[in-house]
Amino acid sequence: MSDTRYAIAAIAVTAAVTWGLRALPFVALAPLRASGTVQYLSTRMPAGVMVILVVYCLRDLPLPEPRAVAPPAALAVTVGLHLWRRNALLSILGGTAVHVLLASTAFAH
């Protein structure tokens, strides 16, 4: 086989596999969309995932040290902004800004 035909065949196979791998989740999930369990999980999982992330982020916090104030303060700002404005982008940016500000200035070593 010539180099050109080999390259074209390799590209065609790669494209077919890539397309198939990207289409597979949609094909596999189509029958599950009508499932009551999947619908229940789609409403409950976002809050559960957030709780797990918060616990994971705060679990090794060195409480007696002053620098341990930054993460809970940022969390409080994030929750407060979200309850006040109901805007995820504003909440995330505000909490991140508070954490970066506190961690890099007020409580930096």
C-alpha atoms as an extended CHARMM CRD file, in Angstrom:
* protein
*
       109  EXT
         1         1  MET       CA              0.0000000000        0.0000000000        0.0000000000  PROA      1               0.0000000000
         2         2  SER       CA              1.3500000000        3.4530000000       -0.8670000000  PROA      2               0.0000000000
         3         3  ASP       CA              2.0510000000        5.9900000000        1.8290000000  PROA      3               0.0000000000
         4         4  THR       CA             -0.8260000000        8.2210000000        0.6910000000  PROA      4               0.0000000000
         5         5  ARG       CA             -3.3980000000        5.4280000000        0.7410000000  PROA      5               0.0000000000
         6         6  TYR       CA             -2.0970000000        4.2560000000        4.1230000000  PROA      6               0.0000000000
         7         7  ALA       CA             -2.4030000000        7.7830000000        5.5700000000  PROA      7               0.0000000000
         8         8  ILE       CA             -5.9400000000        8.1750000000        4.1920000000  PROA      8               0.0000000000
         9         9  ALA       CA             -6.9500000000        4.7930000000        5.6190000000  PROA      9               0.0000000000
        10        10  ALA       CA             -5.4320000000        5.6660000000        9.0010000000  PROA      10              0.0000000000
        11        11  ILE       CA             -7.2650000000        9.0060000000        9.0730000000  PROA      11              0.0000000000
        12        12  ALA       CA            -10.5490000000        7.3520000000        8.0590000000  PROA      12              0.0000000000
        13        13  VAL       CA            -10.2540000000        4.7060000000       10.7930000000  PROA      13              0.0000000000
        14        14  THR       CA             -9.3090000000        7.3380000000       13.3800000000  PROA      14              0.0000000000
        15        15  ALA       CA            -12.2520000000        9.5280000000       12.3490000000  PROA      15              0.0000000000
        16        16  ALA       CA            -14.6820000000        6.5960000000       12.5020000000  PROA      16              0.0000000000
        17        17  VAL       CA            -13.4980000000        5.5260000000       15.9630000000  PROA      17              0.0000000000
        18        18  THR       CA            -13.5970000000        9.1160000000       17.2560000000  PROA      18              0.0000000000
        19        19  TRP       CA            -17.1180000000        9.6650000000       15.8940000000  PROA      19              0.0000000000
        20        20  GLY       CA            -18.2750000000        6.3450000000       17.3390000000  PROA      20              0.0000000000
        21        21  LEU       CA            -16.8570000000        7.1030000000       20.7830000000  PROA      21              0.0000000000
        22        22  ARG       CA            -18.5300000000       10.5020000000       20.8210000000  PROA      22              0.0000000000
        23        23  ALA       CA            -21.8820000000        9.1220000000       19.6800000000  PROA      23              0.0000000000
        24        24  LEU       CA            -21.8760000000        6.1240000000       22.0490000000  PROA      24              0.0000000000
        25        25  PRO       CA            -22.9360000000        8.0160000000       25.2220000000  PROA      25              0.0000000000
        26        26  PHE       CA            -25.9390000000        9.5380000000       23.4480000000  PROA      26              0.0000000000
        27        27  VAL       CA            -27.0220000000        6.1730000000       22.0780000000  PROA      27              0.0000000000
        28        28  ALA       CA            -26.5310000000        4.4670000000       25.4330000000  PROA      28              0.0000000000
        29        29  LEU       CA            -28.3510000000        7.1710000000       27.4180000000  PROA      29              0.0000000000
        30        30  ALA       CA            -31.3710000000        7.5030000000       25.1180000000  PROA      30              0.0000000000
        31        31  PRO       CA            -33.3130000000        4.6000000000       26.7310000000  PROA      31              0.0000000000
        32        32  LEU       CA            -32.4070000000        5.8120000000       30.2340000000  PROA      32              0.0000000000
        33        33  ARG       CA            -33.9810000000        9.2520000000       29.8230000000  PROA      33              0.0000000000
        34        34  ALA       CA            -37.4540000000        7.8400000000       30.5230000000  PROA      34              0.0000000000
        35        35  SER       CA            -36.2590000000        6.0110000000       33.6550000000  PROA      35              0.0000000000
        36        36  GLY       CA            -37.7010000000        7.2540000000       36.9310000000  PROA      36              0.0000000000
        37        37  THR       CA            -34.4390000000        6.5360000000       38.7240000000  PROA      37              0.0000000000
        38        38  VAL       CA            -32.4180000000        8.6500000000       36.3080000000  PROA      38              0.0000000000
        39        39  GLN       CA            -34.9230000000       11.4990000000       36.5880000000  PROA      39              0.0000000000
        40        40  TYR       CA            -34.7440000000       11.3220000000       40.3930000000  PROA      40              0.0000000000
        41        41  LEU       CA            -30.9380000000       11.3290000000       40.3450000000  PROA      41              0.0000000000
        42        42  SER       CA            -30.8520000000       14.2680000000       37.9340000000  PROA      42              0.0000000000
        43        43  THR       CA            -32.7120000000       16.3840000000       40.4800000000  PROA      43              0.0000000000
        44        44  ARG       CA            -30.8170000000       15.2200000000       43.5770000000  PROA      44              0.0000000000
        45        45  MET       CA            -27.2460000000       14.7150000000       42.3960000000  PROA      45              0.0000000000
        46        46  PRO       CA            -26.1600000000       18.3520000000       41.8870000000  PROA      46              0.0000000000
        47        47  ALA       CA            -26.7190000000       19.1730000000       45.5690000000  PROA      47              0.0000000000
        48        48  GLY       CA            -25.1050000000       15.9030000000       46.6580000000  PROA      48              0.0000000000
        49        49  VAL       CA            -22.0550000000       16.5120000000       44.5090000000  PROA      49              0.0000000000
        50        50  MET       CA            -21.6870000000       20.0170000000       45.9410000000  PROA      50              0.0000000000
        51        51  VAL       CA            -21.8490000000       18.7070000000       49.5100000000  PROA      51              0.0000000000
        52        52  ILE       CA            -19.1860000000       16.1100000000       48.7290000000  PROA      52              0.0000000000
        53        53  LEU       CA            -16.9370000000       18.7740000000       47.1580000000  PROA      53              0.0000000000
        54        54  VAL       CA            -17.3190000000       21.0920000000       50.1560000000  PROA      54              0.0000000000
        55        55  VAL       CA            -16.4940000000       18.3090000000       52.6190000000  PROA      55              0.0000000000
        56        56  TYR       CA            -13.5150000000       17.2280000000       50.5050000000  PROA      56              0.0000000000
        57        57  CYS       CA            -12.1580000000       20.7790000000       50.2910000000  PROA      57              0.0000000000
        58        58  LEU       CA            -12.5500000000       21.5360000000       53.9880000000  PROA      58              0.0000000000
        59        59  ARG       CA            -11.5780000000       18.1740000000       55.4810000000  PROA      59              0.0000000000
        60        60  ASP       CA             -7.8340000000       18.8520000000       55.9350000000  PROA      60              0.0000000000
        61        61  LEU       CA             -8.1830000000       22.4500000000       57.0510000000  PROA      61              0.0000000000
        62        62  PRO       CA             -5.6690000000       23.2570000000       59.8180000000  PROA      62              0.0000000000
        63        63  LEU       CA             -8.1390000000       24.8280000000       62.2590000000  PROA      63              0.0000000000
        64        64  PRO       CA             -5.7590000000       26.3850000000       64.8070000000  PROA      64              0.0000000000
        65        65  GLU       CA             -3.8910000000       28.3010000000       62.0720000000  PROA      65              0.0000000000
        66        66  PRO       CA             -5.0280000000       31.7680000000       60.9550000000  PROA      66              0.0000000000
        67        67  ARG       CA             -4.8120000000       30.8280000000       57.2740000000  PROA      67              0.0000000000
        68        68  ALA       CA             -7.6930000000       28.3960000000       57.8360000000  PROA      68              0.0000000000
        69        69  VAL       CA            -10.0640000000       31.3850000000       57.7680000000  PROA      69              0.0000000000
        70        70  ALA       CA             -9.8230000000       31.8910000000       53.9780000000  PROA      70              0.0000000000
        71        71  PRO       CA            -11.7160000000       28.7770000000       52.7480000000  PROA      71              0.0000000000
        72        72  PRO       CA            -14.7010000000       29.0690000000       55.1280000000  PROA      72              0.0000000000
        73        73  ALA       CA            -14.9070000000       32.8190000000       54.4460000000  PROA      73              0.0000000000
        74        74  ALA       CA            -14.9140000000       32.1860000000       50.7080000000  PROA      74              0.0000000000
        75        75  LEU       CA            -17.5530000000       29.4920000000       51.1800000000  PROA      75              0.0000000000
        76        76  ALA       CA            -19.7090000000       31.8830000000       53.2000000000  PROA      76              0.0000000000
        77        77  VAL       CA            -19.3910000000       34.5770000000       50.5190000000  PROA      77              0.0000000000
        78        78  THR       CA            -20.2290000000       32.0680000000       47.7830000000  PROA      78              0.0000000000
        79        79  VAL       CA            -23.3270000000       30.7870000000       49.5970000000  PROA      79              0.0000000000
        80        80  GLY       CA            -24.3970000000       34.3000000000       50.5780000000  PROA      80              0.0000000000
        81        81  LEU       CA            -24.0470000000       35.6490000000       47.0530000000  PROA      81              0.0000000000
        82        82  HSD       CA            -25.9360000000       32.7070000000       45.6500000000  PROA      82              0.0000000000
        83        83  LEU       CA            -28.8030000000       33.0280000000       48.1140000000  PROA      83              0.0000000000
        84        84  TRP       CA            -28.9450000000       36.7640000000       47.5000000000  PROA      84              0.0000000000
        85        85  ARG       CA            -28.6150000000       36.9570000000       43.6970000000  PROA      85              0.0000000000
        86        86  ARG       CA            -29.2610000000       33.3670000000       42.4780000000  PROA      86              0.0000000000
        87        87  ASN       CA            -26.4620000000       33.7860000000       39.9350000000  PROA      87              0.0000000000
        88        88  ALA       CA            -23.9770000000       30.9010000000       39.7860000000  PROA      88              0.0000000000
        89        89  LEU       CA            -21.3270000000       32.8780000000       37.9000000000  PROA      89              0.0000000000
        90        90  LEU       CA            -21.4380000000       35.7590000000       40.3770000000  PROA      90              0.0000000000
        91        91  SER       CA            -21.3090000000       33.3350000000       43.3150000000  PROA      91              0.0000000000
        92        92  ILE       CA            -18.3220000000       31.4250000000       41.9530000000  PROA      92              0.0000000000
        93        93  LEU       CA            -16.3960000000       34.5410000000       40.9710000000  PROA      93              0.0000000000
        94        94  GLY       CA            -17.1250000000       36.2770000000       44.2720000000  PROA      94              0.0000000000
        95        95  GLY       CA            -16.1040000000       33.2950000000       46.3910000000  PROA      95              0.0000000000
        96        96  THR       CA            -12.9700000000       32.7340000000       44.3180000000  PROA      96              0.0000000000
        97        97  ALA       CA            -12.0150000000       36.4050000000       44.5780000000  PROA      97              0.0000000000
        98        98  VAL       CA            -12.4350000000       36.3890000000       48.3670000000  PROA      98              0.0000000000
        99        99  HSD       CA            -10.3820000000       33.2150000000       48.7190000000  PROA      99              0.0000000000
       100       100  VAL       CA             -7.5720000000       34.4830000000       46.4780000000  PROA      100             0.0000000000
       101       101  LEU       CA             -7.5360000000       37.8540000000       48.2380000000  PROA      101             0.0000000000
       102       102  LEU       CA             -7.4470000000       36.3650000000       51.7250000000  PROA      102             0.0000000000
       103       103  ALA       CA             -5.0240000000       33.5520000000       50.9130000000  PROA      103             0.0000000000
       104       104  SER       CA             -2.5470000000       35.8090000000       49.1050000000  PROA      104             0.0000000000
       105       105  THR       CA             -2.6360000000       38.8780000000       51.3360000000  PROA      105             0.0000000000
       106       106  ALA       CA             -4.2100000000       38.6300000000       54.7680000000  PROA      106             0.0000000000
       107       107  PHE       CA             -3.1040000000       35.1240000000       55.6820000000  PROA      107             0.0000000000
       108       108  ALA       CA             -0.0290000000       34.5970000000       53.4950000000  PROA      108             0.0000000000
       109       109  HSD       CA              3.0580000000       33.1800000000       55.1670000000  PROA      109             0.0000000000
